Amino acid sequence: MRHVFWCLLAAIAIPGRAGAQDPALVEALAPLLQAEDRREFDIATLQRGLDHPDPAVRRVAILAVGRIGQPDGVALLAPHLNDREPSLIGEAVFAIGLLRDRAAVGLVLERLRSPDPMPLEAAAEAAAALARIGGPEALAAIADVLNGTAAIPADRRDAMRSTALLESWRFARQAPVDAIRRHVTDPNVDLRWRALYALARVQAPAAGADLLQAARDAEPLVRETAVRALTRRYAEQAGLPADGVVRELVRALDDGSVGVRTNALGALQTFADSTTTDRVALRLADDDRNVRVAAVSALGAIGGSAAIAALHRVLDTKEQGWAVRRTALVALARLEEAGLAARVAEWAQSSDPLDRMVAVQAWGAAKGDAATTALAALTRDPDSRVRAAAIGAYAAAASEAGVDAARRAMQDPDVPVRAAAIRAIGAAATDVDLEAFARACASRDRELCEAVYDALGALERRTPGVVNRLLAPSRRALLERPGDELLARRVGAALPSLGEQWGPPQPYATGRSLEDYRTIVRGILLARDPIRVVVDVEQRGQIELELLGRDAPMTVANFLRLVDRQYFDNARWHRVVPNFVVQDGDPTGTGSGGPGWAIRDEINRRRYDVPMLGMALSGPDTGGSQWFINLSPQPHLDGGYTIFGRVSGSYVALKRILQGDRIRTIRRTGRG
């Protein structure tokens, strides 16, 4: 049975009168949501919220200051390190951590050392904040906590240790390895796992023997963590004998834990050791189909005649299922050119566009004339999703001919195909292409404009000076700051010189009125009962989700908007990484689709410990419709991806999901 972590932080609620439909409370909260959503550092509005007598309002204001991210916010938050509502002290510490201002480290340490009362969960949050801020002073403080020498009251120091262990990975190569290693054999499994996770995450060479020993730990989660880290690269860094590590990973293939078997296969493939082929192939009959997927991936990495023969057997066995066979086809495409056309034909000639997209992936992984010829044909597929995927693969495989095909595809009637074509042209763009890019972006279609600036960024990296080439009158519009501030940020990253001309970010134009925020406050932020939805997955069962409106109200509102439009119905799980995440929310099934808008992040104190519902991103503040659920603890996602829900029922259906499975529906449920 999996140990449940983060018990101190698992149930955070708004203190005070949360749930009360008090008009004055609604009027106090709505402007705070608006300021945060716009990322507008409106000091007057924020200060009113921070001074409000109701702790529910102060909590939202504290989080808003942290999420908006202006360094000046430290001064606003400092008084709340002694807030009269004890539960808000942890919120203030968390928000200071979000600001990542190293000048605030002393402030946090001063509060930890203060004789004034401090909730222990706030002390634990302080460890996370210090690690997030970073720097020498924070590093020294974390090391002192782990060594038991910090000049902090003992109860606070003890409360910090668990979080300090896990969050210490954020220091990367500067992590206090010796202090962490003190805990790798701790009798407390929670501390032991956290220490090993941090050491594995920073790839500490000194911890090689610790991780090798932990591969035989009594706790499955500890074994999962250890075997995941034992890759070839790490073994070399740590001076571990490759044959000894391989033997340990092979032994782990028979582990009783699905997670251990999955992670062992992932690590084993990095060694590409042909002597392990037979043992890996045995996992093709594993009771868990995601383990079979991992085994197929491992065989593809190992290569050799025995692995190729095993992959052919998988493709010949319909009972293996779509996800396993799809992985086998793509793996085989990397290993064997002879006879591949016959294998791919089954998929390329299917009536299901998803199958034809697999054919694109297979030919994209292959080499030679047969692959480029097949991809050229697939660029003319009747389904726009297949055409879009084929354009990118063909341009990568055929170079000049592929780019010419992409130029023709810029006339395609479907926006996703035109966007794929623009990206495929990318660094090969000529002045004629720049004219076409300007016309595409003039449509104000977000997807097309994103593709244009991605292509310009690729061109800039290859031949600097792109901004000067945009000075012609017909292209000058590309130099104007987009009204969409998120797009402007993307442009600034692609073309830094242009971003410098535009200056610092501006408040985002959200298109929402103050009444829109009042509605979200009433219906989500102050909802009396939990908001729940049910995900009905074909052949797998139902996943019950509780949405966390008090932690991420704007994200929950966005998700429910899409649920009510039946946006997710009949979509396929386009990404399933065994023992990591399942991901959906892209109606195209390609992983690049979205609703045509983006929402702001609402980073909160929730943790990806047990299966949680998070927003998928391509960068800060880029969430839209894609979401994921973690299948195992993933602390490195904490504080980077908005958590807006959690699995509230059985995990059985979730654990059975395979790539390509269909979501019948996602519906609200009246159960509170």
C-alpha positions in Angstrom: 0.0 0.0 0.0 1.4 3.4 -1.0 2.4 5.7 1.7 0.6 9.0 1.7 2.8 12.0 2.0 2.4 15.7 2.8 -0.1 15.2 5.5 0.5 18.6 6.9 -0.4 20.3 3.7 -3.0 18.1 2.1 -6.2 19.9 3.3 -5.8 23.7 3.1 -9.1 25.6 3.3 -9.9 29.3 3.4 -10.3 30.3 7.0 -13.1 32.6 8.1 -16.4 32.8 6.4 -15.7 30.9 3.2 -18.9 29.6 1.7 -21.0 32.5 3.1 -22.7 34.4 0.2 -22.2 37.8 1.9 -22.4 40.5 -0.7 -19.7 42.5 1.0 -17.4 39.5 0.9 -18.0 39.1 -2.8 -17.3 42.8 -3.4 -14.0 42.5 -1.5 -12.8 39.4 -3.3 -13.8 40.1 -6.9 -11.3 43.0 -7.4 -8.5 40.8 -6.0 -9.3 38.1 -8.5 -9.4 40.6 -11.3 -6.0 42.1 -10.3 -4.4 38.7 -10.1 -5.9 37.5 -13.4 -4.6 40.7 -15.1 -1.2 40.3 -13.3 -1.7 44.0 -12.3 0.2 45.1 -9.3 -2.6 47.4 -8.1 -1.2 48.4 -4.7 -4.4 50.1 -3.5 -6.6 47.1 -4.3 -4.1 44.6 -2.9 -3.6 46.7 0.2 -7.3 46.9 0.9 -7.5 43.1 0.6 -4.5 42.6 2.9 -6.0 44.9 5.5 -9.5 43.3 5.3 -10.9 42.0 8.6 -12.1 38.7 7.0 -9.3 36.1 6.7 -10.8 34.7 3.6 -10.2 38.0 1.8 -6.7 38.4 3.3 -5.8 34.9 2.0 -6.8 35.7 -1.5 -4.9 39.0 -1.4 -1.8 37.3 0.0 -1.8 34.7 -2.8 -2.5 37.4 -5.4 0.6 39.4 -4.3 2.8 36.3 -4.6 1.3 35.2 -8.0 1.6 38.6 -9.6 5.3 38.4 -8.9 6.5 41.9 -8.3 9.5 42.1 -5.9 7.8 45.0 -4.2 5.3 42.5 -2.9 7.7 41.4 -0.1 7.0 44.6 1.8 3.3 44.1 1.4 3.5 40.5 2.7 6.0 41.0 5.5 3.3 42.0 8.1 1.4 38.8 7.4 4.2 36.7 8.7 2.5 37.7 12.0 -1.1 37.7 10.8 -3.6 37.5 13.6 -5.1 34.5 11.8 -2.4 31.8 12.4 -3.3 29.8 9.2 -2.4 32.8 7.1 1.2 32.9 8.2 1.9 29.8 6.1 0.2 31.5 3.1 2.4 34.6 3.5 5.5 32.5 3.6 4.4 30.6 0.5 3.7 33.8 -1.3 7.1 35.2 -0.4 8.6 32.0 -1.8 6.8 32.7 -5.1 8.5 36.1 -5.4 12.0 34.5 -5.3 13.6 37.6 -4.0 16.8 36.7 -2.2 16.5 39.8 -0.1 13.5 38.1 1.6 15.6 35.1 3.0 16.6 37.1 6.0 13.0 38.1 6.7 11.9 34.4 6.6 14.7 33.3 8.9 14.0 36.1 11.3 10.4 34.9 11.6 11.5 31.3 12.1 13.8 32.4 14.9 11.2 34.7 16.5 9.7 33.7 19.9 6.3 34.7 18.6 3.9 31.7 18.1 4.2 30.1 14.6 2.1 27.2 13.3 4.4 24.2 12.5 2.9 23.9 9.0 4.0 27.5 8.4 7.6 26.5 9.5 7.4 23.6 7.0 6.3 26.0 4.3 9.2 28.2 5.1 11.6 25.4 4.2 9.9 25.2 0.8 10.1 29.0 0.4 13.8 29.1 1.2 14.5 26.4 -1.4 12.4 28.1 -4.0 14.2 31.4 -3.4 17.6 29.9 -3.4 21.0 31.5 -2.9 23.9 30.9 -0.4 22.0 32.1 2.7 19.0 29.9 2.0 21.2 27.0 1.2 23.1 27.3 4.4 19.8 27.5 6.3 18.4 24.3 4.7 21.7 22.5 5.4 21.6 23.5 9.0 18.0 22.3 9.3 19.0 18.9 7.9 22.1 18.7 10.1 20.0 19.6 13.2 22.1 22.7 13.9 19.8 25.5 12.8 19.3 28.2 15.4 15.6 27.7 15.2 13.3 26.4 17.9 13.5 22.6 17.9 9.8 22.0 17.1 10.0 24.2 14.1 13.3 22.7 13.0 11.7 19.2 13.2 8.7 20.4 11.2 10.9 21.8 8.5 13.1 18.7 8.1 10.7 16.7 6.0 10.0 19.6 3.6 13.6 20.7 3.5 14.7 17.2 2.4 12.3 17.0 -0.5 12.7 20.7 -1.6 16.5 20.6 -1.5 16.6 19.3 -5.1 15.9 22.9 -6.1 19.5 23.8 -5.3 20.7 21.4 -8.1 24.4 20.9 -8.0 24.7 23.1 -4.9 22.4 20.9 -2.9 23.7 19.9 0.6 24.3 16.3 -0.4 26.1 15.3 2.8 23.3 16.7 4.9 20.7 14.9 2.8 22.6 11.6 2.9 22.3 11.6 6.7 18.6 10.5 6.2 18.8 7.8 3.5 18.6 5.0 6.1 16.2 6.8 8.4 13.7 4.4 10.0 10.9 6.9 9.0 10.1 5.9 5.5 8.8 9.4 4.7 12.2 11.0 5.5 14.0 8.1 3.8 12.1 8.5 0.6 12.4 12.3 0.5 16.1 12.1 1.0 16.5 9.6 -1.8 14.2 11.5 -4.1 16.3 14.7 -3.7 19.6 12.8 -4.2 18.2 11.2 -7.3 16.9 14.4 -8.6 20.2 16.2 -8.4 22.1 13.2 -9.6 24.5 13.4 -6.7 27.6 11.1 -7.5 28.2 10.6 -3.8 24.9 8.9 -3.4 25.4 6.1 -5.9 25.8 3.4 -3.3 22.8 4.8 -1.4 20.6 4.5 -4.4 21.8 1.1 -5.3 21.1 -0.1 -1.8 17.7 1.6 -1.8 16.7 -0.5 -4.9 16.1 -3.3 -2.3 14.2 -1.2 0.3 11.1 -2.6 1.9 9.0 0.3 0.8 7.9 0.2 -2.9 8.0 4.0 -3.4 11.6 4.1 -2.2 12.5 1.3 -4.7 10.7 3.2 -7.5 12.7 6.3 -6.8 16.0 4.4 -6.6 15.7 2.4 -9.8 14.5 5.4 -11.8 17.7 7.1 -10.9 20.0 4.2 -11.9 20.6 5.2 -15.5 23.7 4.6 -17.4 24.7 8.3 -17.3 24.3 8.4 -13.5 26.1 5.1 -13.0 29.1 6.6 -14.9 29.0 9.8 -12.9 28.8 7.9 -9.6 31.5 5.4 -10.5 29.1 2.5 -10.2 29.9 -0.7 -12.1 27.6 -0.9 -15.1 27.2 -4.6 -14.9 26.2 -4.4 -11.2 23.6 -1.7 -11.9 22.2 -3.7 -14.8 21.9 -6.8 -12.6 20.0 -4.8 -10.0 17.6 -3.4 -12.6 17.0 -6.8 -14.2 16.2 -8.2 -10.7 13.7 -5.3 -10.3 11.8 -6.4 -13.4 10.2 -9.1 -11.2 9.3 -6.7 -8.4 5.8 -6.9 -7.1 5.3 -3.2 -7.6 4.1 -2.0 -11.0 5.9 1.3 -10.4 9.2 -0.4 -9.7 8.9 -2.6 -12.8 8.1 0.4 -15.0 10.9 2.5 -13.7 13.4 -0.3 -13.9 12.5 -0.7 -17.6 13.0 3.0 -18.2 16.5 3.0 -16.5 17.5 -0.3 -18.2 16.9 1.0 -21.7 19.6 3.6 -21.2 22.2 0.9 -21.0 21.2 -0.6 -24.4 22.6 -3.9 -23.1 21.6 -6.7 -25.5 22.1 -9.4 -22.8 19.0 -8.1 -21.1 16.7 -8.5 -24.1 15.2 -11.8 -23.1 14.4 -10.6 -19.6 12.9 -7.4 -20.9 10.8 -9.3 -23.4 9.2 -11.3 -20.6 7.5 -8.1 -19.5 5.6 -8.1 -22.7 3.3 -10.5 -20.9 3.0 -8.4 -17.8 -0.4 -8.1 -16.1 -0.1 -4.3 -16.4 -0.4 -3.0 -19.9 1.6 0.1 -19.2 4.5 -2.0 -18.1 4.2 -3.7 -21.5 4.5 -0.3 -23.1 7.6 0.4 -21.1 9.0 -3.0 -22.1 8.4 -2.2 -25.8 10.2 1.2 -25.4 13.1 -0.6 -23.7 13.4 -3.1 -26.5 13.4 -0.3 -29.0 16.3 1.3 -27.2 18.3 -1.9 -26.8 18.0 -2.9 -30.4 19.5 -5.9 -32.0 17.9 -8.9 -33.8 16.3 -10.4 -30.7 14.6 -7.1 -29.8 13.5 -6.6 -33.4 12.0 -10.1 -33.5 10.2 -9.4 -30.2 8.7 -6.2 -31.6 7.4 -8.0 -34.6 5.7 -10.5 -32.3 4.0 -7.6 -30.5 2.7 -6.2 -33.8 1.4 -9.7 -34.8 -0.6 -10.0 -31.6 -3.8 -7.9 -31.7 -4.5 -8.8 -28.1 -1.7 -6.6 -27.0 -3.9 -3.6 -27.7 -3.5 -0.3 -29.5 -1.1 1.5 -27.1 1.4 -1.4 -26.9 1.3 -2.1 -30.7 1.6 1.6 -31.5 4.8 1.9 -29.3 6.2 -1.2 -31.0 5.7 0.2 -34.5 7.5 3.4 -33.7 10.3 1.6 -32.0 10.6 -0.8 -34.9 10.8 2.1 -37.3 14.0 3.3 -35.6 15.6 -0.1 -35.9 14.6 -1.7 -39.2 14.0 -0.2 -42.6 13.4 -3.5 -44.5 9.8 -4.6 -44.4 8.7 -1.5 -42.6 6.4 -0.4 -45.4 4.2 -3.5 -45.0 4.0 -2.9 -41.2 3.1 0.8 -41.5 0.5 0.1 -44.3 -2.0 -1.3 -41.8 -2.0 2.0 -39.9 -1.7 4.3 -42.9 -4.7 2.7 -44.6 -6.9 2.7 -41.5 -10.1 4.7 -41.4 -9.2 6.0 -38.0 -7.1 9.3 -38.2 -5.4 8.4 -34.9 -4.0 5.3 -36.6 -2.8 7.3 -39.6 -1.1 9.7 -37.2 0.8 6.7 -35.8 1.9 6.0 -39.4 3.3 9.6 -39.5 5.2 9.0 -36.2 6.6 5.7 -37.5 7.7 7.1 -40.8 9.1 10.2 -39.0 11.2 7.9 -36.9 12.5 6.0 -39.9 15.1 6.9 -42.5 15.4 6.6 -46.2 13.5 7.3 -49.4 10.6 5.1 -48.4 9.9 7.2 -45.4 10.0 10.6 -47.2 7.8 9.3 -50.0 5.2 8.0 -47.5 5.3 11.2 -45.5 4.8 13.2 -48.7 1.6 11.2 -49.4 0.4 11.7 -45.8 0.6 15.5 -46.2 -2.4 15.1 -48.5 -4.5 13.1 -46.0 -8.2 14.1 -45.7 -7.9 14.7 -42.0 -6.3 18.0 -41.0 -4.7 16.5 -37.9 -2.8 14.0 -40.0 -1.8 16.6 -42.5 -0.5 18.9 -39.8 1.6 16.1 -38.2 2.9 14.9 -41.6 3.9 18.4 -42.7 6.3 18.7 -39.7 7.7 15.2 -40.1 8.2 15.6 -43.9 10.0 18.9 -43.5 12.3 17.3 -41.0 13.0 14.3 -43.1 13.1 15.7 -46.6 14.6 19.2 -46.0 14.2 21.2 -49.2 11.3 19.2 -50.6 9.6 19.2 -47.2 9.9 22.9 -46.8 8.4 23.4 -50.3 5.5 21.2 -49.2 5.1 23.3 -46.1 4.9 26.5 -48.3 2.1 24.9 -50.3 0.4 23.9 -47.0 0.2 27.5 -46.0 -2.8 27.7 -48.3 -4.6 24.9 -46.4 -8.1 25.7 -45.3 -7.5 24.4 -41.8 -5.6 26.6 -39.3 -3.7 23.8 -37.5 -2.2 22.7 -40.8 -1.2 26.3 -41.7 0.4 26.7 -38.2 2.3 23.4 -38.7 3.5 24.6 -42.1 4.8 27.9 -40.7 6.7 26.1 -38.0 8.1 23.6 -40.5 9.4 26.4 -42.6 11.0 27.9 -39.5 14.7 28.6 -39.9 14.6 28.1 -43.6 12.4 31.1 -44.2 13.2 33.6 -46.9 11.9 37.1 -47.4 8.9 35.7 -49.4 8.0 33.5 -46.4 8.2 36.5 -44.1 5.6 38.2 -46.2 3.4 35.1 -45.9 4.0 35.1 -42.1 2.9 38.7 -41.8 -0.3 37.9 -43.7 -1.0 34.9 -41.5 -0.6 36.9 -38.3 -2.7 39.7 -39.6 -5.7 37.3 -39.1 -5.2 37.7 -35.4 -5.6 34.0 -35.0 -3.6 33.1 -31.8 -2.4 29.7 -33.1 -1.1 31.2 -36.3 0.6 34.1 -34.6 2.3 31.8 -32.1 3.5 29.7 -35.0 4.8 32.8 -36.8 6.9 33.9 -33.9 8.1 30.4 -33.1 9.4 30.3 -36.7 10.9 33.8 -36.4 12.7 32.7 -33.3 14.1 29.6 -35.1 15.3 31.9 -37.9 16.9 34.3 -35.5 18.9 31.5 -33.9 20.2 30.4 -37.3 20.8 33.9 -38.8 20.6 36.7 -36.3 19.1 40.0 -37.4 15.5 39.0 -38.1 14.1 42.2 -36.6 15.8 44.2 -39.3 14.3 42.1 -42.0 10.8 42.9 -40.6 11.2 46.7 -41.1 9.7 46.5 -44.6 6.2 48.1 -44.6 4.5 44.9 -45.5 6.1 43.1 -42.5 6.2 46.0 -40.0 3.0 44.8 -38.2 5.1 41.9 -36.8 7.1 44.4 -34.9 4.0 45.8 -33.0 3.4 44.6 -29.5 0.5 42.1 -29.6 -2.6 43.0 -27.6 -2.4 39.6 -26.0 0.3 40.0 -23.4 0.9 36.3 -23.2 1.7 36.3 -26.9 3.9 39.4 -26.3 5.9 37.4 -23.7 6.4 34.6 -26.2 7.6 37.0 -28.9 10.0 38.6 -26.4 11.5 35.1 -25.7 11.8 34.3 -29.4 13.2 37.8 -30.4 14.8 39.3 -27.3 15.8 42.5 -29.0 12.2 43.2 -29.9 11.1 42.4 -26.3 13.6 44.9 -25.0 12.1 47.6 -27.3 8.7 46.8 -25.9 9.8 47.1 -22.3 8.5 45.2 -19.3 5.2 43.2 -19.3 1.9 45.0 -19.1 -1.3 43.9 -17.4 -3.1 41.3 -19.4 -6.3 42.2 -21.2 -8.5 39.3 -19.9 -11.8 40.4 -21.6 -13.7 39.8 -18.3 -15.8 42.4 -16.5 -15.9 42.8 -12.7 -19.2 41.1 -12.8 -17.5 38.0 -14.3 -15.2 37.9 -11.3 -18.1 38.3 -8.9 -19.8 35.3 -10.5 -16.6 33.2 -10.1 -16.4 34.3 -6.4 -20.0 33.3 -5.7 -20.0 30.0 -7.6 -16.5 28.7 -7.1 -14.4 30.5 -4.6 -17.2 30.6 -2.0 -19.0 27.4 -3.0 -20.6 25.8 0.0 -20.0 22.2 -1.3 -17.1 20.7 -3.2 -17.5 20.9 -7.0 -17.1 17.4 -8.5 -16.9 16.0 -12.0 -16.8 12.4 -13.3 -14.5 11.3 -16.2 -16.0 8.3 -17.9 -13.3 6.5 -19.8 -14.3 3.8 -22.4 -13.5 0.3 -21.2 -11.6 1.6 -18.1 -14.3 3.0 -15.8 -14.9 6.3 -14.1 -12.5 8.7 -12.4 -14.1 11.0 -9.8 -12.5 14.4 -9.4 -13.0 17.1 -6.7 -12.2 20.5 -8.1 -10.2 22.8 -5.8 -12.0 26.1 -6.4 -10.6 27.8 -3.3 -7.1 27.2 -4.4 -7.5 27.9 -8.2 -10.8 29.5 -8.9 -10.0 30.9 -12.3 -8.6 27.6 -13.5 -11.6 25.7 -12.2 -13.9 28.2 -13.9 -12.0 27.6 -17.2 -12.2 23.9 -16.8 -16.0 23.9 -16.1 -16.6 26.2 -19.0 -15.1 23.5 -21.3 -16.8 20.7 -19.5 -20.2 22.4 -20.0 -19.4 22.8 -23.7 -18.6 19.0 -23.9 -15.2 20.0 -25.2 -13.5 16.9 -23.8 -16.1 14.4 -24.9 -14.9 11.7 -27.2 -11.3 12.9 -26.9 -8.4 10.5 -26.6 -5.7 10.4 -24.0 -2.9 11.7 -26.2 -0.2 11.3 -23.7 0.3 8.5 -21.2 3.7 8.1 -19.6 3.7 5.0 -17.4 4.0 5.7 -13.7 4.2 9.4 -14.4 1.1 11.1 -15.9 -1.9 10.7 -18.1 -2.8 13.8 -20.1 -5.8 15.0 -22.1 -7.6 18.1 -23.2 -6.4 18.3 -26.8 -9.2 17.6 -29.2 -6.7 17.2 -32.1 -5.0 14.3 -30.3 -1.6 15.7 -31.2 -0.6 17.3 -28.0 -0.4 20.8 -29.6 -4.1 21.7 -29.7 -6.0 24.1 -27.4 -9.1 26.2 -27.0 -7.7 29.3 -28.6 -7.0 31.2 -25.4 -4.7 31.0 -22.4 -5.2 31.4 -18.7 -3.0 32.6 -15.9 -1.3 30.2 -13.5 -2.7 29.9 -10.0 0.3 28.2 -8.2 -0.8 27.1 -4.8 0.3 25.0 -1.8 -1.1 21.8 -3.0 1.4 19.1 -3.9 1.6 16.4 -6.6 1.8 13.7 -3.9 -1.2 11.5 -4.6 -3.1 11.8 -8.0 -3.8 15.4 -8.5 -5.3 17.3 -11.4 -2.9 19.9 -12.9 -2.8 22.2 -15.9 -0.4 21.3 -18.7 1.8 24.2 -19.9 4.2 25.2 -22.6 5.6 28.0 -20.4 4.4 30.2 -17.6 0.7 31.3 -17.9 0.0 29.2 -21.0 -2.7 26.9 -19.7 -5.8 26.4 -21.9 -7.5 23.1 -22.1 -4.9 20.4 -21.6 -4.7 18.9 -18.2 -3.0 15.9 -16.5 -3.2 13.6 -13.5 0.0 12.4 -11.9 0.2 8.6 -11.4 2.9 8.7 -8.7 4.4 11.4 -6.4 6.1 14.1 -8.6 7.5 16.8 -6.3 9.4 18.5 -9.1 6.1 19.6 -10.5 5.1 21.4 -7.3 5.0 25.1 -7.6 5.3 25.0 -11.4 2.0 23.7 -12.6 -1.4 24.8 -11.2 -3.2 22.1 -9.2 -6.9 22.6 -9.5 -8.3 19.2 -8.5 -7.7 15.8 -7.0 -8.9 12.2 -7.6 -11.4 11.7 -4.9 -12.6 8.2 -5.6 -10.9 4.9 -6.6 -7.6 5.0 -8.5 -8.5 1.8 -10.4 -9.7 3.3 -13.6 -6.9 5.9 -13.6 -4.2 3.2 -13.3 -5.7 1.3 -16.3 -5.6 4.2 -18.8 -3.5 3.7 -21.9 -2.6 6.1 -24.6 -5.3 6.4 -27.2 -8.2 5.4 -24.8 -11.3 7.4 -25.3 -13.0 9.7 -22.9 -16.8 9.2 -23.3 -17.8 12.2 -21.3 -16.8 14.5 -18.4 -19.8 15.7 -16.5 -20.5 17.6 -13.3 -22.0 15.5 -10.5 -24.3 16.7 -7.8 -22.6 14.7 -5.1 -21.0 17.1 -2.6 
